[in-house]
Amino acid sequence: MSPNIKATQRTVSLLMACLVCTACSSENKTDKSRALSKKAAENLPAQAKIMADMKLANQYFMDKWPDPGVPIVNDKKRPSNIWTRGTYYEGLMALYAIDAEPAYYNYAVAWGQAHQWGMRSGNSTRNADDQCCGQTYIDLYRIDPQPERIANIKECIDAMVASDKADDWSWIDAIQMSMPVFAKLGVLYKDNGYFEKMYALYSYTKTKHGDKGLYNPEDHLWWRDKDFDPPYKEPNGEDCYWSRGNGWVFAAMVRVLDIMPADAPHRGEYVTMFKDMAGALLKIQREDGFWNVSLHDPTHFGGKELSGTAFFTYGFAWGVRNGLLDESAYLPAAIKGWNGMANDSLHENGFLGYVQGTGKQPSDGQPVTRDKVPNFEDYGLGGFLLAGSEMYRLAGMPSK
């Protein structure tokens, strides 16, 4: 880590505060009251193995990026507080919640400090990609409430809440990048205004963008943006449902439901969406545990792909653990998804293969192979850590 970035050292009490803070959401309260059937749980990998795989993948990344504030350079230079890195830190904080290593906390704090707890385009941005970093800023504020950690993201979101504009999320990736920020602020400040604005933005994306919204209530899947709603078709004549795009929405439902109280406005809508998407996704999982980049056309750049698979596995595992998804159907699918990633994607040095590079459709970032390094490695790892954190919790549940 660069000597120019001072990583704050945490005390034992602060580490405990993190665990309490992270565990305060409703999803973590289910562990003691639920048990898995022995038959359903017998194929779960051991907690020690899941943790080892997560730590291996994360250490590879931290070693490759020892200075979390250094810009990302590939086709051009970008600051490291963009959405790709923000997604990684979502996963890192999930790992920290089950393995309170000070190095993880310090790495996240150093990242925030490097960017002065700000966003790529400043506090006036309405771009969800810029706001994704705020998820971790808020988490770190909850651990140690230093005002500068939350001031910028709160000012940014407060301006959106005060505005009548609700058409900002014109691509479905935005749902994951920004929606949990609104939910976290709503919980933190006990203010339903954040929940209502979040719903307005989500609802506009669902029902109005494109011709009639970006969600297909018949297939229970989402078109990535207006370029892919009908009459656009895949080569086999099916609608184009991009794996990672739907992964963003599915993960957002998990993260929002994980945060919101039971009586929060519109929670029922998100539960329904989560269950409907889960049913659609279960039917199209590959036998090897992965999902294809084109969910309804396995012949269009078909093959293993980690990022969408990670988010779907994350959602399945979370849903089973919280009693929203039937364990007899979804636990085997979650296990198959995790084992596919851990056995086929994870290299001995921690590199994750089969990650599709950035884009918006199946043809982008091709070919996707086990050894190819994508243009960004961070968001795939973030999804892997989110999935692993839920699989770890599942493997620790009692069975009966």
MIGUBA-94019 format. One line per field, with one value per residue: residue number from 1; x, y, z of N, C-alpha, C in turn. Coordinates in steps of 0.2 Angstrom, whole numbers. Layout:
// MIGUBA-94019
k: (NUM|...)
nxx: (X|...)
nyy: (Y|...)
nzz: (Z|...)
caxx: (X|...)
cayy: (Y|...)
cazz: (Z|...)
cxx: (X|...)
cyy: (Y|...)
czz: (Z|...)
//
This chain:
// MIGUBA-94019
k: (1|2|3|4|5|6|7|8|9|10|11|12|13|14|15|16|17|18|19|20|21|22|23|24|25|26|27|28|29|30|31|32|33|34|35|36|37|38|39|40|41|42|43|44|45|46|47|48|49|50|51|52|53|54|55|56|57|58|59|60|61|62|63|64|65|66|67|68|69|70|71|72|73|74|75|76|77|78|79|80|81|82|83|84|85|86|87|88|89|90|91|92|93|94|95|96|97|98|99|100|101|102|103|104|105|106|107|108|109|110|111|112|113|114|115|116|117|118|119|120|121|122|123|124|125|126|127|128|129|130|131|132|133|134|135|136|137|138|139|140|141|142|143|144|145|146|147|148|149|150|151|152|153|154|155|156|157|158|159|160|161|162|163|164|165|166|167|168|169|170|171|172|173|174|175|176|177|178|179|180|181|182|183|184|185|186|187|188|189|190|191|192|193|194|195|196|197|198|199|200|201|202|203|204|205|206|207|208|209|210|211|212|213|214|215|216|217|218|219|220|221|222|223|224|225|226|227|228|229|230|231|232|233|234|235|236|237|238|239|240|241|242|243|244|245|246|247|248|249|250|251|252|253|254|255|256|257|258|259|260|261|262|263|264|265|266|267|268|269|270|271|272|273|274|275|276|277|278|279|280|281|282|283|284|285|286|287|288|289|290|291|292|293|294|295|296|297|298|299|300|301|302|303|304|305|306|307|308|309|310|311|312|313|314|315|316|317|318|319|320|321|322|323|324|325|326|327|328|329|330|331|332|333|334|335|336|337|338|339|340|341|342|343|344|345|346|347|348|349|350|351|352|353|354|355|356|357|358|359|360|361|362|363|364|365|366|367|368|369|370|371|372|373|374|375|376|377|378|379|380|381|382|383|384|385|386|387|388|389|390|391|392|393|394|395|396|397|398|399|400)
nxx: (4|2|13|7|-6|-14|-19|-31|-30|-38|-46|-49|-62|-68|-68|-77|-88|-90|-95|-106|-113|-114|-121|-134|-144|-160|-158|-148|-153|-160|-153|-153|-165|-169|-167|-158|-164|-157|-154|-155|-144|-133|-124|-117|-103|-89|-87|-74|-68|-75|-72|-58|-57|-63|-54|-42|-45|-48|-35|-27|-31|-29|-16|-12|-17|-10|-11|-25|-31|-25|-27|-37|-31|-34|-41|-42|-39|-46|-54|-52|-64|-75|-90|-86|-76|-82|-92|-83|-79|-91|-92|-80|-83|-93|-86|-78|-88|-89|-77|-67|-54|-42|-35|-44|-53|-45|-41|-52|-55|-44|-46|-58|-53|-43|-50|-56|-69|-78|-87|-85|-89|-92|-103|-115|-118|-130|-128|-129|-118|-108|-112|-111|-100|-104|-111|-102|-95|-105|-107|-95|-96|-106|-99|-89|-93|-88|-90|-86|-86|-99|-104|-103|-110|-122|-127|-127|-137|-148|-151|-157|-168|-175|-179|-190|-187|-186|-181|-168|-162|-159|-153|-152|-141|-140|-149|-143|-132|-136|-148|-146|-140|-149|-158|-150|-147|-160|-163|-153|-156|-169|-180|-192|-193|-182|-184|-196|-192|-182|-191|-198|-188|-184|-197|-199|-189|-193|-206|-207|-196|-188|-200|-211|-206|-192|-193|-199|-214|-219|-208|-201|-189|-176|-173|-158|-157|-165|-161|-163|-176|-191|-193|-181|-171|-162|-151|-157|-170|-176|-179|-167|-159|-148|-135|-127|-133|-146|-141|-137|-149|-155|-146|-147|-160|-159|-149|-157|-168|-161|-158|-169|-182|-195|-207|-205|-209|-215|-209|-214|-216|-203|-200|-208|-203|-190|-193|-200|-190|-181|-187|-187|-174|-169|-174|-165|-152|-136|-130|-117|-117|-116|-122|-127|-121|-131|-146|-157|-153|-143|-134|-128|-114|-112|-108|-97|-99|-94|-98|-112|-117|-112|-119|-132|-131|-128|-140|-149|-143|-145|-159|-163|-158|-165|-178|-186|-185|-188|-179|-177|-177|-169|-157|-149|-146|-139|-128|-122|-120|-110|-100|-96|-90|-80|-73|-70|-67|-59|-42|-26|-18|-27|-33|-48|-56|-67|-74|-84|-79|-82|-97|-113|-120|-122|-111|-101|-84|-79|-68|-74|-65|-56|-44|-42|-39|-50|-55|-58|-56|-62|-76|-81|-75|-80|-94|-91|-87|-98|-107|-100|-100|-113|-115|-106|-112|-124|-118|-115|-126|-138|-143|-157)
nyy: (-6|11|23|36|34|33|20|17|11|-1|-5|-19|-18|-10|-19|-28|-20|-19|-31|-32|-22|-25|-37|-33|-32|-38|-51|-58|-62|-74|-85|-92|-97|-105|-121|-132|-145|-162|-169|-160|-152|-160|-160|-148|-138|-138|-125|-121|-123|-115|-103|-103|-102|-90|-81|-84|-79|-66|-61|-62|-52|-41|-41|-38|-26|-16|-3|5|16|20|24|15|8|4|3|16|29|28|33|25|24|20|11|-3|-6|-2|-12|-23|-19|-20|-34|-37|-31|-40|-51|-47|-46|-59|-63|-55|-48|-36|-31|-31|-21|-10|-9|-5|7|15|16|24|35|39|44|54|51|53|54|49|59|70|78|82|72|61|49|32|23|31|32|20|17|23|13|6|17|21|9|9|21|17|9|16|31|44|60|64|53|50|62|66|57|57|70|70|60|65|76|70|64|75|80|80|72|55|47|42|29|21|10|-7|-11|0|-2|-10|-3|9|8|0|10|20|13|10|23|26|17|21|34|33|37|37|44|41|28|29|37|29|18|25|28|14|9|17|12|-1|-1|10|14|12|4|-1|-2|-10|-23|-39|-46|-58|-67|-65|-58|-46|-34|-27|-13|0|-3|-17|-22|-28|-25|-32|-47|-62|-73|-85|-82|-79|-67|-55|-58|-53|-60|-55|-42|-46|-52|-41|-35|-45|-46|-34|-34|-44|-36|-25|-30|-36|-26|-17|-13|-24|-18|-8|4|-3|-15|-28|-28|-30|-42|-50|-48|-54|-67|-71|-69|-78|-90|-90|-90|-102|-112|-111|-114|-120|-137|-138|-129|-115|-100|-96|-82|-76|-78|-84|-89|-101|-104|-92|-85|-95|-103|-105|-93|-81|-69|-66|-79|-78|-68|-74|-86|-80|-74|-86|-93|-84|-83|-96|-97|-87|-92|-88|-95|-111|-124|-137|-136|-125|-125|-135|-130|-118|-123|-130|-120|-113|-122|-124|-112|-112|-123|-123|-110|-103|-101|-108|-98|-88|-81|-77|-85|-85|-73|-62|-47|-29|-22|-24|-34|-51|-52|-44|-42|-54|-68|-77|-85|-98|-93|-81|-64|-52|-35|-28|-34|-33|-32|-45|-53|-46|-51|-65|-65|-60|-71|-81|-77|-79|-93|-98|-94|-102|-115|-115|-117|-125|-142|-153)
nzz: (0|-4|4|4|7|21|31|42|59|67|83|94|99|89|78|83|83|70|66|73|68|54|55|59|50|44|38|44|56|55|56|69|70|60|51|41|31|33|22|11|15|14|4|4|3|15|28|30|18|9|14|13|-1|-4|3|-4|-17|-15|-9|-20|-28|-19|-18|-31|-32|-23|-18|-15|-20|-33|-50|-62|-76|-93|-107|-106|-94|-78|-62|-47|-40|-46|-53|-55|-46|-34|-33|-30|-17|-11|-10|-3|10|13|15|26|36|40|42|51|47|50|40|29|32|34|21|14|20|17|3|3|9|-1|-11|-5|0|-10|-26|-43|-52|-44|-31|-37|-46|-55|-59|-58|-58|-53|-40|-34|-25|-14|-6|1|8|16|24|30|38|47|54|60|64|56|51|38|30|25|21|7|-1|5|2|-11|-14|-7|-15|-26|-20|-17|-29|-43|-54|-61|-70|-71|-71|-83|-88|-83|-75|-66|-56|-46|-43|-37|-30|-17|-10|-7|1|12|17|20|30|40|43|46|37|27|15|7|4|-4|-15|-20|-25|-34|-44|-47|-52|-63|-71|-73|-78|-88|-96|-112|-123|-115|-102|-94|-89|-92|-89|-92|-94|-83|-83|-87|-99|-104|-108|-118|-130|-132|-130|-136|-154|-154|-156|-151|-160|-160|-160|-148|-134|-129|-115|-105|-95|-84|-83|-78|-67|-60|-56|-49|-38|-32|-27|-17|-9|-5|1|11|19|22|34|40|38|28|15|0|1|-1|-15|-20|-14|-21|-34|-33|-30|-42|-52|-47|-50|-64|-67|-61|-70|-81|-78|-81|-83|-77|-67|-70|-78|-95|-105|-113|-108|-113|-125|-128|-138|-142|-140|-130|-115|-100|-88|-76|-68|-69|-65|-51|-45|-46|-39|-27|-24|-23|-13|-2|-2|1|14|21|20|9|-3|-9|-1|-6|-20|-23|-15|-20|-32|-29|-23|-34|-42|-34|-33|-46|-49|-39|-42|-56|-61|-51|-50|-45|-40|-36|-46|-55|-67|-83|-82|-89|-99|-97|-103|-112|-118|-124|-134|-130|-124|-127|-132|-118|-107|-97|-94|-99|-95|-90|-94|-83|-67|-55|-52|-54|-45|-34|-35|-33|-20|-13|-16|-10|4|7|5|14|26|25|25|38|45|56|54|51)
caxx: (0|6|14|3|-13|-14|-24|-33|-29|-44|-46|-53|-69|-71|-69|-83|-93|-92|-98|-113|-116|-115|-126|-140|-150|-165|-157|-144|-157|-164|-149|-154|-172|-170|-162|-159|-164|-150|-154|-153|-138|-127|-119|-114|-95|-87|-86|-67|-66|-78|-68|-51|-58|-64|-48|-37|-47|-47|-28|-24|-33|-26|-8|-11|-18|-9|-13|-32|-32|-22|-32|-37|-29|-34|-42|-41|-38|-52|-52|-54|-70|-81|-94|-82|-72|-87|-94|-78|-79|-97|-90|-75|-87|-97|-81|-76|-93|-88|-69|-65|-47|-41|-32|-49|-56|-40|-40|-58|-55|-39|-49|-62|-48|-40|-55|-60|-75|-82|-89|-81|-92|-94|-109|-121|-120|-136|-126|-129|-112|-104|-115|-110|-95|-107|-113|-96|-94|-110|-105|-89|-98|-109|-94|-85|-97|-84|-95|-84|-87|-105|-107|-104|-115|-129|-128|-129|-144|-153|-153|-161|-174|-178|-180|-196|-185|-186|-180|-161|-159|-161|-150|-153|-136|-140|-153|-138|-127|-138|-153|-145|-138|-155|-160|-145|-149|-167|-163|-149|-159|-176|-183|-196|-192|-177|-187|-201|-188|-179|-196|-200|-183|-185|-203|-199|-185|-197|-212|-208|-190|-190|-207|-216|-202|-187|-195|-204|-218|-220|-202|-198|-182|-175|-169|-153|-159|-170|-159|-164|-182|-194|-192|-174|-171|-156|-150|-162|-177|-178|-177|-160|-158|-140|-134|-124|-138|-151|-138|-137|-156|-156|-142|-150|-166|-156|-146|-162|-172|-157|-157|-175|-186|-201|-213|-203|-213|-214|-205|-218|-214|-196|-200|-211|-198|-185|-195|-201|-184|-177|-190|-185|-167|-168|-175|-160|-145|-133|-128|-111|-118|-115|-127|-124|-121|-137|-150|-162|-150|-136|-129|-125|-108|-113|-102|-97|-98|-94|-101|-119|-117|-110|-125|-138|-129|-129|-147|-152|-141|-148|-166|-164|-156|-170|-184|-190|-185|-188|-172|-176|-176|-164|-151|-144|-144|-134|-122|-120|-117|-104|-95|-94|-85|-74|-69|-68|-65|-54|-35|-22|-15|-33|-36|-55|-58|-73|-77|-85|-77|-87|-101|-120|-123|-118|-105|-95|-79|-78|-71|-74|-62|-54|-37|-42|-40|-55|-53|-59|-56|-65|-83|-82|-73|-86|-99|-89|-86|-105|-110|-96|-102|-120|-114|-103|-118|-128|-114|-114|-133|-139|-148|-162)
cayy: (0|17|27|42|32|30|15|18|5|-2|-8|-25|-16|-8|-25|-31|-16|-20|-37|-31|-17|-29|-42|-30|-32|-44|-58|-62|-64|-80|-91|-96|-99|-110|-126|-135|-153|-165|-171|-154|-149|-165|-158|-141|-138|-136|-118|-120|-123|-109|-97|-103|-100|-83|-78|-85|-75|-59|-60|-61|-45|-36|-41|-35|-18|-14|4|5|23|21|24|9|10|-1|7|23|30|29|33|18|24|19|5|-9|-6|-2|-19|-27|-18|-24|-41|-37|-30|-46|-56|-44|-48|-66|-65|-48|-47|-29|-29|-29|-15|-5|-8|-1|14|18|17|29|41|41|48|59|49|56|51|51|66|75|77|83|67|57|43|27|20|35|31|13|18|25|8|5|23|21|4|11|26|14|6|22|37|50|63|65|46|50|68|67|52|59|76|67|56|70|80|66|63|82|81|76|67|48|42|41|22|19|3|-11|-11|5|-4|-13|2|14|6|-1|17|23|9|11|29|26|14|24|40|31|41|34|47|37|22|31|39|22|15|29|26|7|8|20|8|-7|0|15|15|8|5|-2|-4|-15|-29|-43|-49|-65|-71|-63|-56|-39|-32|-23|-6|1|-6|-24|-24|-30|-31|-35|-54|-66|-77|-91|-79|-77|-61|-55|-57|-53|-64|-50|-37|-49|-53|-34|-33|-50|-45|-28|-37|-46|-31|-21|-34|-38|-19|-14|-17|-28|-13|-3|4|-7|-21|-33|-28|-33|-49|-54|-48|-58|-74|-72|-70|-84|-96|-90|-92|-109|-116|-110|-115|-125|-143|-137|-124|-109|-98|-93|-75|-75|-83|-88|-92|-104|-104|-85|-85|-99|-106|-103|-85|-81|-64|-68|-85|-77|-65|-79|-90|-76|-74|-92|-95|-79|-84|-102|-96|-83|-95|-86|-100|-118|-127|-143|-134|-119|-126|-139|-125|-114|-128|-132|-113|-111|-127|-123|-106|-113|-129|-122|-103|-101|-104|-109|-91|-84|-78|-80|-86|-85|-67|-58|-40|-24|-22|-23|-39|-57|-52|-40|-45|-61|-74|-78|-92|-98|-90|-74|-58|-47|-28|-27|-40|-32|-34|-52|-55|-44|-56|-71|-64|-60|-78|-85|-76|-83|-100|-99|-94|-108|-121|-115|-118|-132|-147|-158)
cazz: (0|-4|10|4|9|28|33|49|62|71|89|94|100|83|74|85|81|63|66|76|63|48|57|61|45|46|35|49|62|53|57|75|70|55|50|34|31|32|15|7|17|14|-2|5|5|21|29|29|11|6|17|10|-8|-4|5|-10|-23|-12|-8|-27|-30|-15|-20|-37|-32|-16|-17|-18|-23|-39|-55|-66|-83|-98|-113|-104|-86|-74|-55|-44|-36|-51|-51|-55|-39|-29|-33|-27|-10|-8|-8|3|16|15|18|32|40|42|44|53|46|50|33|24|34|32|13|12|23|12|-3|4|10|-7|-15|0|2|-15|-31|-49|-55|-39|-27|-41|-51|-54|-62|-53|-58|-49|-33|-31|-20|-8|-2|6|12|22|29|35|42|52|59|63|61|55|46|31|26|23|19|0|-4|7|-1|-18|-14|-5|-20|-30|-16|-17|-36|-46|-59|-59|-76|-71|-71|-90|-89|-77|-70|-61|-50|-41|-41|-33|-26|-10|-7|-5|6|17|20|23|37|44|45|48|33|21|9|3|1|-9|-21|-23|-28|-40|-49|-49|-55|-70|-75|-74|-82|-93|-100|-118|-125|-109|-97|-96|-86|-95|-83|-94|-93|-77|-84|-89|-105|-102|-109|-123|-136|-132|-129|-143|-158|-154|-154|-152|-166|-160|-160|-141|-132|-126|-108|-103|-89|-79|-82|-74|-61|-56|-53|-44|-32|-29|-23|-11|-5|-3|6|17|23|23|39|37|36|24|9|-6|2|-5|-23|-21|-13|-27|-40|-31|-31|-49|-55|-45|-53|-71|-67|-59|-75|-86|-75|-85|-78|-74|-62|-73|-83|-101|-105|-116|-104|-117|-131|-126|-144|-144|-136|-125|-111|-93|-86|-68|-65|-68|-60|-45|-42|-46|-33|-21|-22|-22|-6|3|-2|5|21|24|20|4|-8|-7|-1|-10|-27|-24|-12|-24|-38|-26|-22|-40|-44|-31|-34|-53|-49|-35|-45|-63|-62|-47|-51|-39|-37|-34|-51|-57|-75|-85|-81|-95|-98|-97|-109|-111|-122|-124|-138|-127|-120|-130|-129|-111|-106|-90|-93|-101|-90|-92|-94|-76|-63|-48|-51|-54|-38|-29|-35|-30|-12|-10|-16|-5|11|9|5|21|31|24|28|46|48|59|50|55)
cxx: (4|7|10|-4|-12|-20|-25|-33|-35|-43|-50|-61|-72|-72|-76|-89|-95|-96|-106|-117|-119|-121|-133|-146|-154|-162|-152|-147|-161|-160|-151|-161|-174|-165|-163|-160|-158|-149|-152|-146|-132|-122|-116|-107|-94|-86|-79|-65|-69|-74|-61|-52|-59|-58|-43|-39|-46|-40|-25|-25|-30|-19|-7|-13|-17|-11|-20|-35|-29|-27|-31|-36|-30|-35|-41|-40|-44|-50|-55|-60|-76|-84|-91|-79|-77|-91|-90|-79|-86|-95|-85|-79|-91|-92|-79|-81|-92|-81|-66|-57|-46|-38|-38|-52|-51|-40|-46|-58|-50|-42|-54|-58|-45|-44|-59|-67|-80|-83|-85|-83|-94|-101|-115|-122|-126|-134|-125|-122|-107|-106|-113|-105|-98|-110|-108|-95|-99|-109|-100|-91|-102|-105|-91|-88|-93|-88|-93|-85|-94|-108|-108|-110|-122|-131|-131|-136|-149|-156|-158|-168|-178|-181|-186|-193|-184|-184|-172|-158|-162|-157|-151|-148|-137|-144|-148|-134|-129|-144|-152|-142|-144|-158|-156|-146|-156|-167|-159|-152|-167|-181|-186|-195|-187|-180|-192|-197|-185|-185|-198|-195|-184|-191|-203|-195|-189|-203|-212|-202|-191|-197|-212|-212|-197|-188|-200|-208|-220|-214|-199|-191|-182|-171|-164|-154|-163|-168|-160|-171|-185|-194|-185|-174|-164|-156|-155|-169|-180|-176|-170|-160|-151|-140|-132|-129|-143|-148|-138|-144|-157|-152|-145|-156|-164|-153|-151|-166|-168|-156|-163|-178|-192|-207|-211|-208|-211|-210|-208|-216|-208|-196|-203|-206|-193|-187|-197|-195|-180|-180|-188|-178|-165|-169|-170|-153|-142|-131|-122|-111|-118|-122|-123|-125|-128|-142|-155|-159|-143|-131|-126|-120|-109|-107|-102|-96|-99|-98|-109|-120|-116|-116|-131|-137|-130|-136|-150|-150|-144|-156|-167|-163|-162|-177|-189|-190|-185|-181|-172|-175|-170|-157|-146|-142|-138|-127|-118|-116|-110|-98|-92|-89|-79|-70|-66|-65|-59|-47|-31|-19|-21|-36|-43|-55|-65|-77|-78|-83|-83|-91|-109|-124|-119|-111|-99|-90|-77|-71|-70|-71|-59|-47|-37|-43|-45|-52|-53|-60|-60|-72|-85|-80|-78|-91|-97|-89|-94|-108|-106|-99|-109|-119|-110|-108|-122|-125|-114|-121|-134|-144|-152|-165)
cyy: (6|21|33|40|29|26|16|11|4|-6|-14|-23|-13|-14|-28|-27|-17|-26|-36|-27|-21|-34|-39|-30|-38|-51|-61|-64|-71|-86|-96|-99|-104|-115|-129|-142|-156|-167|-166|-151|-153|-163|-151|-142|-136|-128|-117|-119|-117|-103|-97|-101|-93|-79|-78|-80|-67|-57|-59|-54|-40|-35|-38|-28|-16|-7|5|11|24|20|17|11|4|3|14|23|32|29|27|18|23|12|-2|-10|-6|-8|-23|-25|-20|-31|-41|-35|-36|-51|-54|-46|-55|-68|-58|-47|-39|-27|-27|-22|-9|-3|-4|6|18|20|23|36|43|45|53|58|52|52|53|58|71|74|79|78|63|50|37|23|24|34|25|13|19|19|6|11|22|15|6|17|23|11|11|28|44|53|63|58|46|56|69|63|54|65|74|64|61|74|77|65|70|84|77|71|60|44|41|34|19|13|0|-12|-6|3|-7|-8|7|12|4|5|20|19|9|17|29|22|18|31|39|36|38|37|44|31|24|33|33|19|18|28|19|6|11|15|1|-6|5|16|10|9|4|-4|-9|-22|-33|-47|-56|-69|-70|-61|-49|-39|-27|-15|-6|-2|-14|-26|-25|-24|-35|-43|-57|-70|-83|-88|-77|-70|-61|-53|-58|-56|-59|-45|-40|-50|-46|-33|-38|-48|-39|-30|-40|-41|-27|-24|-36|-32|-17|-17|-20|-23|-8|-2|0|-13|-27|-34|-31|-40|-53|-54|-53|-66|-76|-73|-76|-90|-96|-92|-99|-113|-116|-111|-121|-131|-142|-132|-117|-107|-95|-85|-72|-80|-87|-91|-95|-105|-97|-84|-89|-101|-103|-96|-84|-75|-64|-73|-83|-73|-69|-83|-87|-76|-80|-94|-90|-81|-90|-100|-91|-86|-92|-90|-107|-121|-133|-141|-129|-121|-130|-134|-120|-117|-129|-125|-112|-116|-126|-117|-108|-118|-127|-115|-101|-105|-104|-103|-86|-80|-81|-79|-85|-79|-63|-50|-36|-24|-21|-29|-45|-56|-48|-44|-52|-62|-74|-85|-92|-94|-83|-69|-53|-40|-25|-33|-39|-34|-41|-55|-52|-49|-62|-71|-64|-67|-82|-84|-79|-90|-102|-99|-100|-114|-121|-116|-125|-136|-151|-163)
czz: (0|2|10|6|16|30|41|53|67|78|89|95|93|78|77|83|74|62|68|70|57|49|59|56|47|43|40|55|61|55|63|75|65|54|44|35|30|25|10|8|16|9|-1|6|12|22|28|22|7|8|13|2|-9|-3|-1|-15|-21|-12|-15|-29|-26|-16|-26|-37|-24|-14|-20|-21|-30|-45|-59|-73|-88|-105|-112|-96|-83|-66|-52|-39|-40|-49|-51|-48|-33|-28|-29|-19|-7|-6|-3|10|18|18|25|38|43|44|45|53|46|43|28|26|32|24|11|14|18|6|-3|5|4|-11|-11|0|-4|-21|-38|-51|-50|-36|-31|-46|-49|-57|-57|-53|-54|-41|-30|-25|-13|-3|3|10|18|27|33|39|48|57|63|61|61|49|39|27|23|20|11|-3|-1|3|-8|-18|-12|-10|-25|-27|-17|-24|-38|-51|-57|-64|-76|-73|-78|-92|-83|-72|-65|-55|-45|-39|-36|-28|-18|-6|-4|1|12|21|23|30|42|47|47|44|27|15|4|0|-5|-15|-24|-27|-34|-46|-52|-54|-62|-74|-77|-79|-88|-98|-106|-120|-119|-103|-99|-93|-90|-90|-86|-93|-87|-77|-86|-95|-102|-102|-115|-130|-137|-131|-136|-148|-158|-152|-155|-158|-166|-160|-153|-139|-129|-119|-106|-96|-83|-78|-77|-67|-56|-52|-47|-37|-29|-25|-17|-6|-2|3|12|22|26|29|36|35|32|18|3|-5|-2|-12|-24|-19|-19|-33|-39|-32|-38|-53|-54|-49|-60|-71|-66|-65|-81|-84|-79|-80|-75|-68|-64|-76|-89|-101|-108|-112|-108|-124|-130|-132|-145|-139|-129|-121|-104|-92|-79|-66|-64|-64|-53|-41|-42|-40|-27|-19|-20|-14|-1|3|2|12|25|23|14|-2|-5|-7|-5|-17|-27|-20|-17|-30|-35|-25|-29|-43|-41|-32|-41|-53|-45|-39|-52|-65|-58|-48|-44|-36|-35|-40|-53|-64|-76|-83|-87|-94|-98|-103|-108|-115|-122|-129|-135|-123|-121|-133|-122|-110|-99|-89|-95|-95|-93|-91|-87|-72|-57|-47|-50|-47|-33|-29|-32|-22|-9|-10|-10|2|12|9|12|26|31|27|35|49|51|54|54|51)
//
